[in-house]
Amino acid sequence: MKVVVTGSLGNISKPLTKELVQKEHSVTVISRKAERKNEIEALGARAAIGSMKDSVFLAEAFKGADIVYTMIATDLSSYFDKNMNLLEETKSIASNYKQAIQESGVKRIIHLSSVGGHTNTGHGILEFHYNVENILKQLPKDVSIKFMRPVGFYHNMLQFIQSIQTQGSIVSNYGGDEKEPWVSPLDIAEVIAEEMERPFEGRTIRYIASDEVSPEEATKILGEAIGKPDLKRIIISDEQALDGMISLGMNPEIAKGLIEMNVSIRSKTVYEDYYRNHPIMGKVKLKDFAKDFAAVYHKSE
């Protein structure tokens, strides 16, 4: 098959590209960075250098593809851009995808969405995934779309390293003993590759998760991995967490959206549709990721 992969060589797109090439598919990887070209080609894929904001470029890159994998790649540094309107920016990218898909004639799409993508209320920053899904749903009915909804990525836990090193604890606005799901990008890539070889029909949704652990269990696993078996989690108020983000220079609206997301995680409302459509767990467990966490932690000491 001819497959187009967006997301450059990110945490999901790189292992996905590797797997697709190994299965002898013809893969084109879209990246906005020209310096990625050699690395993409070294994997056995073709590089298409351009921007998600350029629908003409996207349409040309998509042309002739059997399947296109789309995602909204948000650079975390943009969260500190005071002029960034995340909802409008992601809507614009989704509209570019929609236009490019129509113009290219591609009929099979796999889109990386997120848990929380089932609603536009109550989950803060995750609202943009709902918006993007609904823009893509405006495509003609003969375009089949599989929406992938992974849960929180393990590597989001890397943000805990700073507070562990400066305060000796994980600092968060939620905790407790109730289990919550996490996912490895490797498991996401495996599921996407698997879905590419399954029949496409209409609009479908699949949730993706690797493990389910409580915040307290996660604290213990990470603490043991870095040689701090007595590591504790300090719970701060939503207001304190928001003030901390803004004091670091984060866009206030984005910071507010992240806090609202954490509140929905804390209340478990963000997982309501996930539990109604509970997936089989992937291979990479939190204890596996903890080794990577420890490597990053010790490297930054």
VOBA-1610 file (N, C-alpha, C; in pm, whole numbers, padded with zeros to 5 digits, always signed):
BEGIN
Met+00083-00120+00000Met+00000+00000+00000Met+00087+00125+00000Lys+00032+00233-00054Lys+00094+00363-00046Lys+00034+00437+00074Val+00118+00470+00170Val+00071+00532+00294Val+00143+00664+00316Val+00068+00766+00354Val+00125+00895+00393Val+00112+00909+00544Val+00222+00944+00608Val+00227+00960+00754Val+00259+01105+00787Thr+00173+01171+00862Thr+00203+01305+00910Thr+00266+01293+01049Gly+00318+01405+01099Gly+00379+01401+01232Gly+00528+01385+01231Ser+00590+01394+01110Ser+00735+01385+01096Ser+00787+01257+01162Leu+00893+01268+01243Leu+00948+01151+01311Leu+00925+01165+01461Gly+00800+01191+01497Gly+00764+01206+01638Gly+00751+01074+01709Asn+00701+01080+01832Asn+00695+00961+01918Asn+00609+00850+01862Ile+00510+00884+01780Ile+00424+00783+01718Ile+00464+00760+01573Ser+00484+00868+01499Ser+00508+00856+01355Ser+00637+00780+01322Lys+00740+00795+01403Lys+00866+00724+01373Lys+00850+00573+01385Pro+00801+00520+01501Pro+00783+00374+01506Pro+00679+00323+01407Leu+00577+00406+01377Leu+00478+00367+01277Leu+00543+00353+01140Thr+00626+00450+01104Thr+00696+00445+00976Thr+00785+00322+00967Lys+00859+00295+01074Lys+00946+00177+01076Lys+00867+00049+01051Glu+00753+00036+01118Glu+00673-00084+01105Glu+00614-00097+00965Leu+00567+00013+00909Leu+00508+00008+00776Leu+00612-00026+00670Val+00732+00029+00685Val+00840-00001+00591Val+00879-00149+00600Gln+00885-00199+00724Gln+00918-00341+00744Gln+00815-00432+00678Lys+00691-00385+00673Lys+00585-00463+00608Lys+00580-00437+00458Glu+00681-00365+00409Glu+00700-00340+00265Glu+00592-00250+00204His+00537-00161+00286His+00448-00059+00231His+00534+00058+00180Ser+00481+00131+00085Ser+00548+00251+00035Ser+00503+00369+00120Val+00597+00427+00193Val+00562+00527+00294Val+00620+00665+00261Thr+00536+00766+00269Thr+00580+00905+00259Thr+00557+00971+00394Val+00660+01034+00447Val+00649+01102+00577Val+00653+01252+00556Ile+00553+01320+00608Ile+00546+01466+00597Ile+00614+01531+00718Ser+00704+01623+00690Ser+00773+01697+00796Ser+00791+01841+00751Arg+00783+01931+00845Arg+00805+02072+00809Arg+00953+02108+00814Lys+01035+02016+00865Lys+01178+02044+00882Lys+01260+01974+00774Ala+01327+02053+00691Ala+01409+01997+00583Ala+01522+01911+00637Glu+01568+01943+00757Glu+01680+01866+00815Glu+01639+01723+00852Arg+01510+01694+00849Arg+01462+01559+00878Arg+01470+01466+00755Lys+01492+01524+00638Lys+01485+01448+00514Lys+01576+01325+00515Asn+01701+01342+00550Asn+01795+01229+00547Asn+01755+01120+00647Glu+01708+01162+00764Glu+01668+01065+00866Glu+01546+00986+00821Ile+01452+01054+00755Ile+01332+00987+00704Ile+01372+00886+00596Glu+01457+00929+00506Glu+01500+00840+00397Glu+01581+00722+00449Ala+01654+00743+00559Ala+01732+00633+00619Ala+01642+00522+00671Leu+01516+00555+00700Leu+01421+00455+00747Leu+01359+00378+00630Gly+01386+00423+00509Gly+01329+00359+00392Gly+01202+00425+00342Ala+01174+00545+00392Ala+01054+00620+00351Ala+01093+00739+00264Arg+00995+00798+00201Arg+01015+00918+00121Arg+00978+01038+00207Ala+01052+01146+00196Ala+01023+01267+00274Ala+00948+01368+00188Ala+00843+01427+00245Ala+00771+01538+00181Ala+00781+01655+00279Ile+00856+01757+00241Ile+00883+01868+00332Ile+00785+01982+00305Gly+00708+02016+00406Gly+00609+02123+00394Gly+00530+02138+00521Ser+00432+02224+00519Ser+00357+02261+00639Ser+00214+02208+00639Met+00166+02171+00758Met+00025+02133+00775Met-00068+02251+00747Lys-00012+02371+00745Lys-00092+02491+00720Lys-00107+02520+00571Asp-00044+02437+00487Asp-00046+02456+00342Asp-00129+02344+00278Ser-00256+02373+00250Ser-00345+02269+00198Ser-00306+02224+00058Val-00247+02314-00021Val-00203+02278-00157Val-00091+02175-00150Phe+00006+02201-00062Phe+00115+02105-00041Phe+00061+01972+00008Leu-00031+01975+00105Leu-00087+01851+00160Leu-00160+01771+00053Ala-00239+01838-00030Ala-00314+01769-00134Ala-00221+01698-00230Glu-00111+01762-00265Glu-00013+01701-00355Glu+00055+01582-00288Ala+00086+01597-00158Ala+00151+01488-00085Ala+00057+01368-00068Phe-00073+01395-00052Phe-00171+01288-00031Phe-00208+01215-00161Lys-00188+01281-00273Lys-00237+01228-00402Lys-00180+01088-00429Gly-00268+00995-00462Gly-00227+00859-00496Gly-00212+00766-00377Ala-00232+00819-00256Ala-00217+00736-00136Ala-00337+00644-00116Asp-00312+00525-00067Asp-00421+00434-00029Asp-00477+00472+00107Ile-00388+00515+00197Ile-00427+00555+00332Ile-00344+00675+00374Val-00407+00769+00442Val-00335+00881+00502Val-00358+00879+00652Tyr-00248+00888+00728Tyr-00255+00900+00874Tyr-00235+01046+00910Thr-00336+01106+00973Thr-00329+01247+01009Thr-00323+01265+01160Met-00259+01371+01200Met-00253+01408+01342Met-00229+01558+01350Ile-00263+01615+01464Ile-00236+01757+01489Ile-00114+01764+01579Ala-00002+01804+01521Ala+00122+01813+01598Ala+00132+01952+01660Thr+00124+01958+01792Thr+00137+02087+01860Thr+00272+02092+01931Asp+00349+02191+01898Asp+00480+02211+01960Asp+00457+02269+02100Leu+00510+02202+02202Leu+00487+02248+02339Leu+00538+02390+02362Ser+00638+02431+02284Ser+00689+02567+02301Ser+00581+02669+02265Ser+00486+02629+02179Ser+00379+02721+02140Ser+00284+02748+02257Tyr+00286+02661+02357Tyr+00202+02683+02475Tyr+00246+02808+02552Phe+00366+02854+02523Phe+00419+02973+02591Phe+00409+03097+02502Asp+00342+03082+02388Asp+00317+03194+02299Asp+00189+03264+02344Lys+00203+03387+02391Lys+00088+03459+02445Lys-00019+03487+02340Asn+00020+03484+02212Asn-00075+03513+02104Asn-00138+03386+02047Met-00102+03271+02101Met-00151+03144+02046Met-00296+03121+02086Asn-00381+03096+01986Asn-00519+03053+02012Asn-00528+02908+01968Leu-00510+02817+02062Leu-00497+02675+02029Leu-00618+02621+01956Leu-00738+02658+02000Leu-00859+02605+01937Leu-00870+02649+01792Glu-00842+02776+01766Glu-00852+02826+01629Glu-00741+02770+01542Glu-00621+02757+01599Glu-00507+02703+01523Glu-00534+02559+01481Thr-00585+02479+01573Thr-00610+02337+01540Thr-00729+02322+01446Lys-00828+02408+01457Lys-00939+02406+01361Lys-00888+02437+01220Ser-00796+02531+01210Ser-00741+02569+01081Ser-00664+02453+01017Ile-00585+02383+01098Ile-00509+02268+01047Ile-00606+02158+01003Ala-00710+02133+01083Ala-00808+02031+01047Ala-00878+02066+00916Ser-00909+02194+00896Ser-00973+02237+00772Ser-00879+02217+00653Asn-00750+02240+00676Asn-00652+02215+00570Asn-00648+02067+00534Tyr-00651+01981+00635Tyr-00654+01837+00610Tyr-00778+01800+00529Lys-00892+01854+00571Lys-01018+01822+00503Lys-01012+01862+00355Gln-00964+01982+00330Gln-00954+02030+00192Gln-00857+01944+00110Ala-00742+01911+00170Ala-00641+01833+00100Ala-00691+01691+00070Ile-00765+01634+00164Ile-00819+01499+00144Ile-00918+01500+00028Gln-01005+01600+00026Gln-01104+01610-00082Gln-01036+01628-00218Glu-00936+01717-00222Glu-00870+01746-00349Glu-00784+01631-00398Ser-00729+01554-00305Ser-00639+01443-00343Ser-00715+01318-00385Gly-00840+01306-00338Gly-00919+01189-00372Gly-00895+01069-00282Val-00822+01087-00173Val-00797+00977-00079Val-00929+00937-00012Lys-00950+00807+00005Lys-01076+00757+00060Lys-01062+00689+00196Arg-00939+00670+00243Arg-00920+00603+00372Arg-00826+00684+00460Ile-00878+00725+00575Ile-00804+00811+00667Ile-00800+00747+00805Ile-00683+00753+00870Ile-00673+00721+01012Ile-00627+00849+01082His-00707+00896+01176His-00675+01021+01244His-00647+00998+01392Leu-00537+01057+01440Leu-00502+01049+01582Leu-00578+01155+01658Ser-00678+01112+01735Ser-00754+01202+01820Ser-00708+01181+01964Ser-00799+01175+02058Ser-00762+01158+02199Ser-00883+01120+02282Val-00856+01057+02395Val-00960+01042+02496Val-01014+01182+02524Gly-01144+01193+02544Gly-01206+01324+02560Gly-01258+01381+02429Gly-01225+01315+02317Gly-01267+01363+02187Gly-01416+01345+02160His-01486+01280+02253His-01629+01255+02233His-01717+01374+02268Thr-01659+01479+02330Thr-01740+01593+02372Thr-01655+01720+02369Asn-01722+01835+02360Asn-01649+01962+02360Asn-01668+02038+02490Thr-01716+01971+02593Thr-01736+02040+02721Thr-01677+01960+02837Gly-01616+02033+02930Gly-01575+01972+03056Gly-01436+01914+03061His-01362+01915+02947His-01231+01851+02949His-01118+01944+02906Gly-01142+02074+02918Gly-01036+02172+02895Gly-00975+02165+02757Ile-00844+02155+02753Ile-00768+02162+02630Ile-00802+02052+02531Leu-00859+01941+02580Leu-00894+01829+02492Leu-01008+01863+02397Glu-01072+01977+02418Glu-01181+02020+02330Glu-01136+02024+02184Phe-01007+02054+02161Phe-00966+02068+02021Phe-00975+01937+01944His-00963+01824+02016His-00977+01695+01947His-01121+01672+01900Tyr-01216+01713+01982Tyr-01357+01705+01942Tyr-01381+01790+01818Asn-01326+01911+01819Asn-01344+02001+01706Asn-01286+01943+01578Val-01166+01887+01588Val-01099+01831+01471Val-01176+01711+01417Glu-01220+01622+01507Glu-01299+01508+01463Glu-01421+01553+01383Asn-01488+01655+01432Asn-01611+01699+01367Asn-01587+01771+01235Ile-01473+01837+01221Ile-01438+01896+01091Ile-01412+01784+00990Leu-01341+01680+01031Leu-01313+01569+00940Leu-01440+01491+00906Lys-01535+01489+00998Lys-01662+01419+00971Lys-01744+01490+00863Gln-01707+01612+00829Gln-01776+01685+00723Gln-01734+01637+00583Leu-01633+01551+00576Leu-01590+01496+00448Leu-01702+01411+00388Pro-01703+01394+00257Pro-01807+01311+00194Pro-01812+01171+00256Lys-01930+01111+00253Lys-01952+00982+00318Lys-01867+00870+00260Asp-01819+00887+00135Asp-01738+00780+00078Asp-01593+00783+00127Val-01561+00881+00213Val-01430+00884+00278Val-01444+00816+00414Ser-01379+00702+00429Ser-01385+00627+00556Ser-01278+00680+00651Ile-01316+00698+00777Ile-01223+00753+00877Ile-01224+00667+01002Lys-01105+00632+01048Lys-01090+00565+01176Lys-01028+00665+01274Phe-01103+00697+01379Phe-01053+00790+01480Phe-00988+00710+01593Met-00859+00732+01612Met-00786+00667+01720Met-00787+00760+01842Arg-00830+00708+01956Arg-00836+00789+02078Arg-00749+00731+02188Pro-00620+00761+02187Pro-00533+00717+02296Pro-00561+00797+02423Val-00521+00738+02535Val-00531+00806+02664Val-00402+00887+02686Gly-00377+00930+02808Gly-00258+01010+02837Gly-00129+00935+02810Phe-00033+01004+02746Phe+00095+00941+02713Phe+00184+00930+02837Tyr+00254+00817+02846Tyr+00350+00800+02955Tyr+00447+00917+02963His+00496+00963+02847His+00602+01063+02853His+00554+01197+02908Asn+00421+01214+02926Asn+00373+01334+02995Asn+00421+01336+03140Met+00455+01217+03193Met+00503+01209+03331Met+00643+01269+03346Leu+00712+01291+03235Leu+00846+01351+03244Leu+00842+01490+03306Gln+00725+01554+03302Gln+00712+01686+03364Gln+00732+01679+03515Phe+00718+01559+03572Phe+00736+01545+03717Phe+00881+01559+03760Ile+00974+01542+03666Ile+01116+01540+03701Ile+01159+01669+03769Gln+01112+01782+03718Gln+01154+01910+03775Gln+01118+01921+03923Ser+00994+01886+03958Ser+00954+01900+04099Ser+01022+01795+04187Ile+01050+01678+04131Ile+01122+01577+04209Ile+01260+01629+04244Gln+01325+01693+04146Gln+01462+01741+04168Gln+01467+01865+04255Thr+01365+01951+04245Thr+01368+02076+04321Thr+01298+02066+04456Gln+01194+01979+04464Gln+01117+01971+04588Gln+01117+01832+04650Gly+01177+01736+04580Gly+01185+01601+04635Gly+01055+01523+04627Ser+00957+01576+04554Ser+00826+01512+04544Ser+00765+01538+04407Ile+00667+01456+04372Ile+00584+01486+04256Ile+00479+01585+04302Val+00464+01696+04231Val+00366+01798+04267Val+00258+01799+04159Ser+00133+01781+04202Ser+00023+01772+04105Ser-00106+01820+04169Asn-00205+01853+04084Asn-00335+01892+04140Asn-00433+01776+04143Tyr-00381+01654+04127Tyr-00466+01536+04150Tyr-00379+01418+04189Gly-00442+01322+04256Gly-00370+01202+04301Gly-00472+01095+04337Gly-00438+01011+04435Gly-00534+00911+04483Gly-00505+00769+04440Asp-00597+00679+04479Asp-00579+00536+04457Asp-00665+00479+04345Glu-00743+00564+04276Glu-00825+00515+04166Glu-00741+00502+04039Lys-00755+00388+03975Lys-00675+00363+03855Lys-00715+00455+03741Glu-00617+00490+03659Glu-00640+00567+03538Glu-00553+00508+03427Pro-00596+00520+03302Pro-00521+00460+03192Pro-00409+00548+03139Trp-00302+00482+03093Trp-00189+00548+03028Trp-00152+00468+02904Val-00076+00531+02816Val-00042+00462+02691Val+00100+00496+02645Ser+00160+00397+02578Ser+00291+00416+02515Ser+00271+00448+02367Pro+00348+00542+02312Pro+00341+00569+02168Pro+00369+00444+02084Leu+00448+00352+02138Leu+00479+00229+02065Leu+00352+00145+02047Asp+00269+00141+02149Asp+00142+00067+02137Asp+00046+00138+02043Ile+00049+00272+02045Ile-00036+00348+01952Ile+00004+00318+01809Ala+00135+00321+01782Ala+00184+00294+01646Ala+00145+00154+01602Glu+00153+00059+01693Glu+00118-00080+01657Glu-00030-00092+01622Val-00115-00026+01699Val-00259-00030+01672Val-00291+00037+01538Ile-00227+00150+01510Ile-00253+00220+01384Ile-00211+00134+01266Ala-00094+00071+01276Ala-00048-00017+01168Ala-00144-00134+01149Glu-00195-00185+01259Glu-00292-00295+01254Glu-00421-00251+01187Glu-00469-00131+01221Glu-00593-00080+01163Glu-00579-00052+01013Met-00459-00019+00969Met-00439+00006+00827Met-00466-00118+00743Glu-00447-00235+00801Glu-00465-00359+00726Glu-00603-00420+00747Arg-00686-00354+00825Arg-00823-00399+00845Arg-00917-00323+00752Pro-01036-00378+00726Pro-01131-00310+00638Pro-01171-00172+00691Phe-01194-00079+00600Phe-01243+00055+00632Phe-01389+00064+00592Glu-01470+00114+00683Glu-01610+00133+00649Glu-01671+00240+00738Gly-01714+00349+00678Gly-01779+00455+00754Gly-01684+00528+00847Arg-01735+00561+00964Arg-01658+00635+01065Arg-01655+00552+01192Thr-01537+00512+01237Thr-01523+00427+01354Thr-01430+00490+01456Ile-01438+00440+01580Ile-01357+00492+01690Ile-01290+00375+01761Arg-01163+00393+01796Arg-01094+00292+01876Arg-01010+00360+01983Tyr-01032+00322+02107Tyr-00950+00373+02217Tyr-00823+00289+02229Ile-00716+00351+02276Ile-00587+00283+02289Ile-00528+00312+02427Ala-00490+00206+02498Ala-00427+00220+02629Ala-00328+00106+02649Ser-00230+00129+02734Ser-00127+00029+02762Ser-00136-00030+02903Asp-00179+00053+02998Asp-00179+00009+03138Asp-00277+00097+03215Glu-00323+00047+03329Glu-00410+00124+03416Glu-00353+00118+03558Val-00311+00232+03608Val-00252+00242+03741Val-00303+00368+03808Ser-00305+00367+03940Ser-00347+00486+04013Ser-00230+00583+04025Pro-00258+00711+04053Pro-00149+00807+04075Pro-00053+00762+04185Glu-00106+00702+04291Glu-00019+00656+04399Glu+00071+00540+04352Glu+00013+00447+04273Glu+00093+00338+04218Glu+00200+00392+04125Ala+00163+00490+04043Ala+00259+00549+03950Ala+00373+00615+04024Thr+00341+00686+04133Thr+00443+00751+04214Thr+00541+00648+04269Lys+00489+00536+04316Lys+00574+00430+04372Lys+00664+00369+04264Ile+00606+00341+04148Ile+00683+00279+04039Ile+00794+00372+03991Leu+00762+00499+03973Leu+00863+00595+03927Leu+00970+00617+04034Gly+00926+00624+04160Gly+01021+00644+04269Gly+01121+00530+04278Glu+01072+00408+04268Glu+01162+00292+04273Glu+01258+00292+04155Ala+01211+00335+04040Ala+01294+00335+03920Ala+01411+00432+03930Ile+01391+00544+04002Ile+01498+00645+04013Ile+01576+00633+04144Gly+01548+00526+04219Gly+01620+00505+04344Gly+01566+00584+04460Lys+01439+00625+04451Lys+01373+00699+04561Lys+01244+00626+04597Pro+01256+00510+04664Pro+01137+00429+04693Pro+01037+00498+04784Asp+01077+00603+04854Asp+00986+00675+04943Asp+00929+00802+04878Leu+00940+00812+04747Leu+00891+00929+04676Leu+00743+00953+04708Lys+00709+01078+04734Lys+00572+01115+04767Lys+00514+01207+04659Arg+00382+01213+04659Arg+00310+01305+04570Arg+00243+01410+04656Ile+00272+01535+04627Ile+00211+01647+04699Ile+00097+01702+04614Ile-00022+01709+04673Ile-00139+01759+04601Ile-00157+01907+04631Ile-00158+01986+04524Ile-00180+02130+04539Ile-00316+02165+04479Ser-00363+02284+04508Ser-00494+02326+04458Ser-00485+02359+04309Asp-00601+02361+04244Asp-00605+02400+04103Asp-00551+02541+04085Glu-00582+02629+04179Glu-00538+02768+04170Glu-00385+02777+04179Gln-00327+02697+04269Gln-00181+02697+04282Gln-00115+02644+04155Ala-00173+02538+04100Ala-00118+02479+03978Ala-00126+02578+03862Leu-00240+02647+03851Leu-00259+02747+03744Leu-00160+02861+03759Asp-00147+02912+03880Asp-00054+03022+03906Asp+00089+02981+03871Gly+00124+02854+03902Gly+00259+02806+03873Gly+00286+02802+03724Met+00189+02756+03645Met+00206+02751+03499Met+00222+02891+03441Ile+00136+02981+03486Ile+00140+03118+03433Ile+00270+03187+03472Ser+00318+03160+03594Ser+00443+03222+03639Ser+00563+03175+03557Leu+00550+03056+03496Leu+00657+03004+03410Leu+00649+03062+03268Gly+00544+03141+03244Gly+00531+03206+03114Gly+00433+03142+03019Met+00355+03044+03067Met+00260+02978+02979Met+00144+03070+02943Asn+00095+03053+02821Asn-00025+03124+02777Asn-00137+03097+02877Pro-00197+03200+02937Pro-00297+03179+03043Pro-00415+03093+03000Glu-00462+03109+02877Glu-00577+03030+02831Glu-00541+02882+02816Ile-00421+02857+02767Ile-00376+02718+02754Ile-00355+02658+02892Ala-00296+02735+02984Ala-00277+02686+03121Ala-00411+02652+03185Lys-00509+02737+03165Lys-00643+02711+03218Lys-00700+02583+03158Gly-00678+02563+03028Gly-00727+02442+02963Gly-00661+02316+03016Leu-00533+02325+03050Leu-00462+02209+03107Leu-00514+02177+03246Ile-00541+02281+03325Ile-00596+02259+03460Ile-00734+02195+03450Glu-00817+02244+03359Glu-00951+02185+03342Glu-00942+02040+03297Met-00842+02009+03214Met-00822+01870+03173Met-00787+01784+03294Asn-00697+01833+03379Asn-00659+01757+03498Asn-00777+01738+03594Val-00863+01838+03601Val-00982+01826+03686Val-01071+01713+03634Ser-01085+01704+03503Ser-01168+01597+03446Ser-01102+01460+03461Ile-00969+01458+03464Ile-00897+01333+03493Ile-00921+01294+03638Arg-00913+01393+03725Arg-00933+01370+03868Arg-01072+01315+03898Ser-01171+01369+03829Ser-01310+01326+03851Ser-01346+01201+03770Lys-01256+01164+03676Lys-01274+01048+03587Lys-01382+01071+03480Thr-01438+01192+03471Thr-01539+01216+03368Thr-01481+01207+03228Val-01352+01238+03212Val-01289+01230+03080Val-01286+01087+03027Tyr-01297+00990+03119Tyr-01286+00849+03078Tyr-01421+00780+03059Glu-01530+00854+03069Glu-01663+00790+03063Glu-01682+00712+02933Asp-01649+00773+02818Asp-01668+00703+02691Asp-01562+00595+02672Tyr-01444+00619+02726Tyr-01337+00518+02722Tyr-01383+00388+02789Tyr-01443+00400+02907Tyr-01487+00279+02979Tyr-01607+00213+02911Arg-01686+00290+02838Arg-01796+00230+02762Arg-01743+00151+02642Asn-01622+00187+02599Asn-01560+00121+02483Asn-01420+00073+02521His-01415+00002+02633His-01287-00033+02695His-01201-00119+02603Pro-01075-00075+02578Pro-00988-00152+02487Pro-00909-00260+02559Ile-00852-00349+02480Ile-00753-00445+02531Ile-00624-00368+02554Met-00557-00392+02668Met-00435-00320+02699Met-00321-00358+02604Gly-00233-00260+02578Gly-00116-00283+02494Gly-00005-00353+02571Lys+00110-00362+02507Lys+00222-00440+02561Lys+00310-00363+02660Val+00324-00231+02640Val+00422-00153+02717Val+00359-00105+02848Lys+00406-00159+02957Lys+00350-00125+03088Lys+00425-00008+03152Leu+00366+00050+03256Leu+00429+00164+03321Leu+00567+00127+03374Lys+00583+00004+03422Lys+00714-00037+03473Lys+00819-00038+03361Asp+00775-00063+03238Asp+00868-00055+03124Asp+00908+00090+03098Phe+00807+00179+03097Phe+00836+00321+03075Phe+00922+00377+03187Ala+00906+00326+03309Ala+00980+00379+03424Ala+01131+00373+03402Lys+01176+00278+03321Lys+01320+00269+03289Lys+01363+00390+03205Asp+01277+00428+03110Asp+01306+00547+03030Asp+01299+00673+03115Phe+01201+00677+03205Phe+01186+00789+03296Phe+01314+00806+03380Ala+01364+00695+03432Ala+01485+00698+03515Ala+01605+00747+03435Ala+01615+00704+03310Ala+01728+00745+03226Ala+01726+00896+03205Val+01608+00953+03177Val+01596+01098+03158Val+01622+01170+03290Tyr+01570+01115+03398Tyr+01589+01177+03530Tyr+01737+01186+03566His+01809+01077+03552His+01951+01075+03591His+02036+01159+03496Lys+01997+01165+03370Lys+02071+01246+03274Lys+02059+01394+03305Ser+01946+01433+03365Ser+01922+01575+03393Ser+01969+01617+03532Glu+02024+01523+03609Glu+02071+01557+03744Glu+02190+01651+03741
//
